[in-house]
């Protein structure tokens, strides 16, 4: 059986192509993010899997959830023919559970077109604005893309930071240095 990322790839590409043709990348991005948040814990998917529900009932339920989460005019709440057709296609093929992965792959396609990348900085302590800007500038120069920064705090790092941007991981944490030293001493 294929993993969810493999299954999601053609759906993400198809919905991306439609969104791009209709100049709706940001709108669809927001709707897919809402879908990801609603479906990530699996409870909605479990409910939708009940054999007593038909596809029309499942579609109505999903559109109601999206209307509540994003607004009744959102793409998946019935505000778009393309959004409704996309949900129907996912329901018919039993693929609603891969919406979180579709969202993730859609965002990667969008970032590629926009020549941007999301970077997550995990630090032991909060970073100042100047530190964040310096890291963003250095990453932008290294990667040749616009960088959007998100920061997280992990006190287990002891000091320093770990930067993740796409496939690039820069581990400048004190914990990594101590682990490296411990490995060197035990050899």
C-alpha positions as YAML, in Angstrom:
chain: A
units: angstrom
residues:
- id: 1
  name: UNK
  ca: [0.00, 0.00, 0.00]
- id: 2
  name: UNK
  ca: [1.27, 3.46, -0.92]
- id: 3
  name: UNK
  ca: [2.02, 5.94, 1.83]
- id: 4
  name: UNK
  ca: [-0.08, 9.09, 2.21]
- id: 5
  name: UNK
  ca: [2.55, 11.36, 0.63]
- id: 6
  name: UNK
  ca: [2.61, 9.26, -2.53]
- id: 7
  name: UNK
  ca: [-1.18, 9.21, -2.71]
- id: 8
  name: UNK
  ca: [-1.40, 12.96, -2.01]
- id: 9
  name: UNK
  ca: [1.09, 14.06, -4.68]
- id: 10
  name: UNK
  ca: [-1.19, 13.93, -7.77]
- id: 11
  name: UNK
  ca: [-4.09, 15.50, -5.85]
- id: 12
  name: UNK
  ca: [-1.85, 18.31, -4.62]
- id: 13
  name: UNK
  ca: [-0.54, 18.92, -8.13]
- id: 14
  name: UNK
  ca: [-4.05, 18.95, -9.60]
- id: 15
  name: UNK
  ca: [-5.49, 21.32, -7.02]
- id: 16
  name: UNK
  ca: [-2.40, 23.52, -7.33]
- id: 17
  name: UNK
  ca: [-2.82, 23.74, -11.11]
- id: 18
  name: UNK
  ca: [-6.48, 24.73, -10.76]
- id: 19
  name: UNK
  ca: [-5.68, 27.29, -8.06]
- id: 20
  name: UNK
  ca: [-2.91, 28.79, -10.17]
- id: 21
  name: UNK
  ca: [-5.14, 29.01, -13.25]
- id: 22
  name: UNK
  ca: [-7.78, 30.80, -11.18]
- id: 23
  name: UNK
  ca: [-5.31, 33.05, -9.31]
- id: 24
  name: UNK
  ca: [-6.44, 31.55, -6.02]
- id: 25
  name: UNK
  ca: [-3.23, 30.18, -4.49]
- id: 26
  name: UNK
  ca: [-3.58, 32.10, -1.22]
- id: 27
  name: UNK
  ca: [-7.28, 31.30, -0.86]
- id: 28
  name: UNK
  ca: [-6.74, 27.61, -1.47]
- id: 29
  name: UNK
  ca: [-3.70, 27.59, 0.79]
- id: 30
  name: UNK
  ca: [-5.86, 28.88, 3.66]
- id: 31
  name: UNK
  ca: [-8.59, 26.32, 2.95]
- id: 32
  name: UNK
  ca: [-6.12, 23.45, 2.78]
- id: 33
  name: UNK
  ca: [-4.51, 24.60, 6.02]
- id: 34
  name: UNK
  ca: [-7.94, 24.53, 7.67]
- id: 35
  name: UNK
  ca: [-8.51, 21.05, 6.22]
- id: 36
  name: UNK
  ca: [-5.16, 19.91, 7.60]
- id: 37
  name: UNK
  ca: [-6.01, 21.25, 11.05]
- id: 38
  name: UNK
  ca: [-9.47, 19.65, 11.03]
- id: 39
  name: UNK
  ca: [-8.32, 16.24, 9.84]
- id: 40
  name: UNK
  ca: [-4.91, 15.81, 11.43]
- id: 41
  name: UNK
  ca: [-6.16, 14.11, 14.62]
- id: 42
  name: UNK
  ca: [-8.14, 11.44, 12.74]
- id: 43
  name: UNK
  ca: [-11.47, 11.87, 14.52]
- id: 44
  name: UNK
  ca: [-13.17, 13.47, 11.51]
- id: 45
  name: UNK
  ca: [-11.82, 10.75, 9.22]
- id: 46
  name: UNK
  ca: [-13.11, 8.09, 11.61]
- id: 47
  name: UNK
  ca: [-16.55, 9.72, 11.61]
- id: 48
  name: UNK
  ca: [-16.56, 9.97, 7.81]
- id: 49
  name: UNK
  ca: [-15.71, 6.26, 7.61]
- id: 50
  name: UNK
  ca: [-19.02, 5.23, 9.12]
- id: 51
  name: UNK
  ca: [-20.81, 2.94, 6.67]
- id: 52
  name: UNK
  ca: [-24.17, 4.52, 7.48]
- id: 53
  name: UNK
  ca: [-23.12, 7.75, 5.71]
- id: 54
  name: UNK
  ca: [-23.29, 8.19, 1.96]
- id: 55
  name: UNK
  ca: [-21.00, 10.53, -0.01]
- id: 56
  name: UNK
  ca: [-23.59, 13.33, -0.11]
- id: 57
  name: UNK
  ca: [-23.87, 13.25, 3.69]
- id: 58
  name: UNK
  ca: [-20.10, 13.17, 4.03]
- id: 59
  name: UNK
  ca: [-19.77, 16.14, 1.67]
- id: 60
  name: UNK
  ca: [-22.42, 18.11, 3.57]
- id: 61
  name: UNK
  ca: [-20.68, 17.34, 6.87]
- id: 62
  name: UNK
  ca: [-17.26, 18.40, 5.54]
- id: 63
  name: UNK
  ca: [-18.62, 21.59, 4.00]
- id: 64
  name: UNK
  ca: [-20.28, 22.44, 7.31]
- id: 65
  name: UNK
  ca: [-16.99, 21.94, 9.15]
- id: 66
  name: UNK
  ca: [-15.13, 24.15, 6.67]
- id: 67
  name: UNK
  ca: [-17.84, 26.82, 6.83]
- id: 68
  name: UNK
  ca: [-17.43, 26.91, 10.61]
- id: 69
  name: UNK
  ca: [-13.61, 26.88, 10.52]
- id: 70
  name: UNK
  ca: [-12.89, 29.22, 7.61]
- id: 71
  name: UNK
  ca: [-16.20, 30.84, 6.67]
- id: 72
  name: UNK
  ca: [-19.14, 29.93, 4.50]
- id: 73
  name: UNK
  ca: [-17.56, 31.47, 1.40]
- id: 74
  name: UNK
  ca: [-14.40, 29.37, 1.68]
- id: 75
  name: UNK
  ca: [-13.34, 27.09, -1.14]
- id: 76
  name: UNK
  ca: [-14.33, 23.86, 0.66]
- id: 77
  name: UNK
  ca: [-17.48, 25.20, 2.31]
- id: 78
  name: UNK
  ca: [-19.36, 25.33, -0.97]
- id: 79
  name: UNK
  ca: [-18.03, 28.74, -1.97]
- id: 80
  name: UNK
  ca: [-16.32, 27.31, -5.04]
- id: 81
  name: UNK
  ca: [-17.39, 24.78, -7.65]
- id: 82
  name: UNK
  ca: [-13.77, 23.62, -7.89]
- id: 83
  name: UNK
  ca: [-13.56, 23.14, -4.11]
- id: 84
  name: UNK
  ca: [-16.79, 21.16, -4.00]
- id: 85
  name: UNK
  ca: [-15.69, 18.98, -6.92]
- id: 86
  name: UNK
  ca: [-12.33, 18.39, -5.26]
- id: 87
  name: UNK
  ca: [-13.99, 17.22, -2.03]
- id: 88
  name: UNK
  ca: [-16.34, 14.98, -4.03]
- id: 89
  name: UNK
  ca: [-13.39, 13.43, -5.83]
- id: 90
  name: UNK
  ca: [-11.60, 12.76, -2.52]
- id: 91
  name: UNK
  ca: [-14.75, 11.23, -1.03]
- id: 92
  name: UNK
  ca: [-15.42, 9.03, -4.07]
- id: 93
  name: UNK
  ca: [-11.87, 7.71, -3.99]
- id: 94
  name: UNK
  ca: [-11.70, 7.36, -0.20]
- id: 95
  name: UNK
  ca: [-8.86, 9.88, 0.04]
- id: 96
  name: UNK
  ca: [-10.13, 12.48, 2.52]
- id: 97
  name: UNK
  ca: [-7.62, 11.20, 5.07]
- id: 98
  name: UNK
  ca: [-4.72, 12.47, 2.91]
- id: 99
  name: UNK
  ca: [-5.88, 16.11, 3.01]
- id: 100
  name: UNK
  ca: [-3.14, 17.00, 5.53]
- id: 101
  name: UNK
  ca: [-0.48, 15.64, 3.16]
- id: 102
  name: UNK
  ca: [-2.15, 17.35, 0.19]
- id: 103
  name: UNK
  ca: [-1.93, 20.62, 2.12]
- id: 104
  name: UNK
  ca: [1.74, 20.07, 2.88]
- id: 105
  name: UNK
  ca: [2.60, 19.29, -0.74]
- id: 106
  name: UNK
  ca: [0.48, 22.18, -2.02]
- id: 107
  name: UNK
  ca: [2.46, 24.54, 0.22]
- id: 108
  name: UNK
  ca: [5.73, 23.16, -1.18]
- id: 109
  name: UNK
  ca: [4.51, 23.76, -4.76]
- id: 110
  name: UNK
  ca: [3.34, 27.26, -3.83]
- id: 111
  name: UNK
  ca: [6.65, 28.10, -2.18]
- id: 112
  name: UNK
  ca: [8.55, 26.91, -5.24]
- id: 113
  name: UNK
  ca: [6.52, 29.17, -7.55]
- id: 114
  name: UNK
  ca: [6.85, 32.10, -5.15]
- id: 115
  name: UNK
  ca: [10.58, 31.40, -4.74]
- id: 116
  name: UNK
  ca: [10.18, 31.26, -0.99]
- id: 117
  name: UNK
  ca: [10.84, 28.79, 1.76]
- id: 118
  name: UNK
  ca: [9.62, 28.36, 5.31]
- id: 119
  name: UNK
  ca: [12.34, 28.04, 7.92]
- id: 120
  name: UNK
  ca: [11.84, 26.91, 11.49]
- id: 121
  name: UNK
  ca: [14.35, 28.08, 14.06]
- id: 122
  name: UNK
  ca: [14.27, 26.04, 17.25]
- id: 123
  name: UNK
  ca: [16.22, 27.85, 19.95]
- id: 124
  name: UNK
  ca: [16.95, 27.30, 23.61]
- id: 125
  name: UNK
  ca: [15.73, 30.83, 24.44]
- id: 126
  name: UNK
  ca: [13.69, 33.48, 22.63]
- id: 127
  name: UNK
  ca: [15.53, 35.23, 19.80]
- id: 128
  name: UNK
  ca: [15.63, 38.97, 19.36]
- id: 129
  name: UNK
  ca: [14.23, 40.49, 16.19]
- id: 130
  name: UNK
  ca: [17.75, 41.33, 15.01]
- id: 131
  name: UNK
  ca: [18.86, 37.71, 15.52]
- id: 132
  name: UNK
  ca: [15.87, 36.43, 13.53]
- id: 133
  name: UNK
  ca: [16.57, 38.96, 10.76]
- id: 134
  name: UNK
  ca: [20.25, 38.00, 10.63]
- id: 135
  name: UNK
  ca: [19.38, 34.30, 10.32]
- id: 136
  name: UNK
  ca: [16.73, 35.04, 7.67]
- id: 137
  name: UNK
  ca: [19.21, 37.14, 5.66]
- id: 138
  name: UNK
  ca: [21.91, 34.48, 5.86]
- id: 139
  name: UNK
  ca: [19.47, 31.75, 4.80]
- id: 140
  name: UNK
  ca: [18.12, 33.88, 1.94]
- id: 141
  name: UNK
  ca: [21.67, 34.42, 0.68]
- id: 142
  name: UNK
  ca: [22.54, 30.71, 1.05]
- id: 143
  name: UNK
  ca: [19.34, 29.37, -0.52]
- id: 144
  name: UNK
  ca: [18.64, 32.14, -3.03]
- id: 145
  name: UNK
  ca: [15.00, 32.35, -1.90]
- id: 146
  name: UNK
  ca: [12.81, 34.53, 0.25]
- id: 147
  name: UNK
  ca: [12.70, 33.06, 3.75]
- id: 148
  name: UNK
  ca: [9.73, 33.07, 6.11]
- id: 149
  name: UNK
  ca: [10.84, 32.45, 9.68]
- id: 150
  name: UNK
  ca: [8.97, 30.64, 12.44]
- id: 151
  name: UNK
  ca: [10.60, 30.30, 15.84]
- id: 152
  name: UNK
  ca: [10.11, 27.69, 18.51]
- id: 153
  name: UNK
  ca: [11.60, 27.31, 21.97]
- id: 154
  name: UNK
  ca: [13.09, 24.03, 23.15]
- id: 155
  name: UNK
  ca: [14.89, 24.38, 26.48]
- id: 156
  name: UNK
  ca: [16.37, 20.88, 26.00]
- id: 157
  name: UNK
  ca: [18.81, 22.37, 23.49]
- id: 158
  name: UNK
  ca: [20.63, 24.03, 26.44]
- id: 159
  name: UNK
  ca: [21.94, 26.78, 24.14]
- id: 160
  name: UNK
  ca: [22.21, 27.69, 20.47]
- id: 161
  name: UNK
  ca: [19.66, 26.85, 17.80]
- id: 162
  name: UNK
  ca: [18.63, 24.38, 15.10]
- id: 163
  name: UNK
  ca: [17.51, 25.81, 11.74]
- id: 164
  name: UNK
  ca: [15.40, 23.75, 9.33]
- id: 165
  name: UNK
  ca: [14.59, 25.11, 5.88]
- id: 166
  name: UNK
  ca: [13.35, 22.47, 3.46]
- id: 167
  name: UNK
  ca: [16.06, 19.82, 3.23]
- id: 168
  name: UNK
  ca: [18.65, 22.04, 4.92]
- id: 169
  name: UNK
  ca: [19.28, 21.45, 8.62]
- id: 170
  name: UNK
  ca: [21.84, 23.51, 10.49]
- id: 171
  name: UNK
  ca: [22.37, 22.28, 14.03]
- id: 172
  name: UNK
  ca: [24.18, 24.92, 16.05]
- id: 173
  name: UNK
  ca: [22.82, 23.73, 19.38]
- id: 174
  name: UNK
  ca: [24.93, 23.21, 22.45]
- id: 175
  name: UNK
  ca: [23.27, 19.82, 22.92]
- id: 176
  name: UNK
  ca: [24.58, 18.66, 19.51]
- id: 177
  name: UNK
  ca: [28.07, 19.88, 20.36]
- id: 178
  name: UNK
  ca: [28.01, 18.08, 23.71]
- id: 179
  name: UNK
  ca: [26.72, 14.89, 22.06]
- id: 180
  name: UNK
  ca: [29.53, 15.16, 19.50]
- id: 181
  name: UNK
  ca: [32.10, 15.62, 22.25]
- id: 182
  name: UNK
  ca: [30.68, 12.63, 24.18]
- id: 183
  name: UNK
  ca: [30.90, 10.48, 21.03]
- id: 184
  name: UNK
  ca: [34.49, 11.57, 20.39]
- id: 185
  name: UNK
  ca: [35.48, 10.74, 23.98]
- id: 186
  name: UNK
  ca: [33.92, 7.26, 23.91]
- id: 187
  name: UNK
  ca: [35.74, 6.14, 20.75]
...
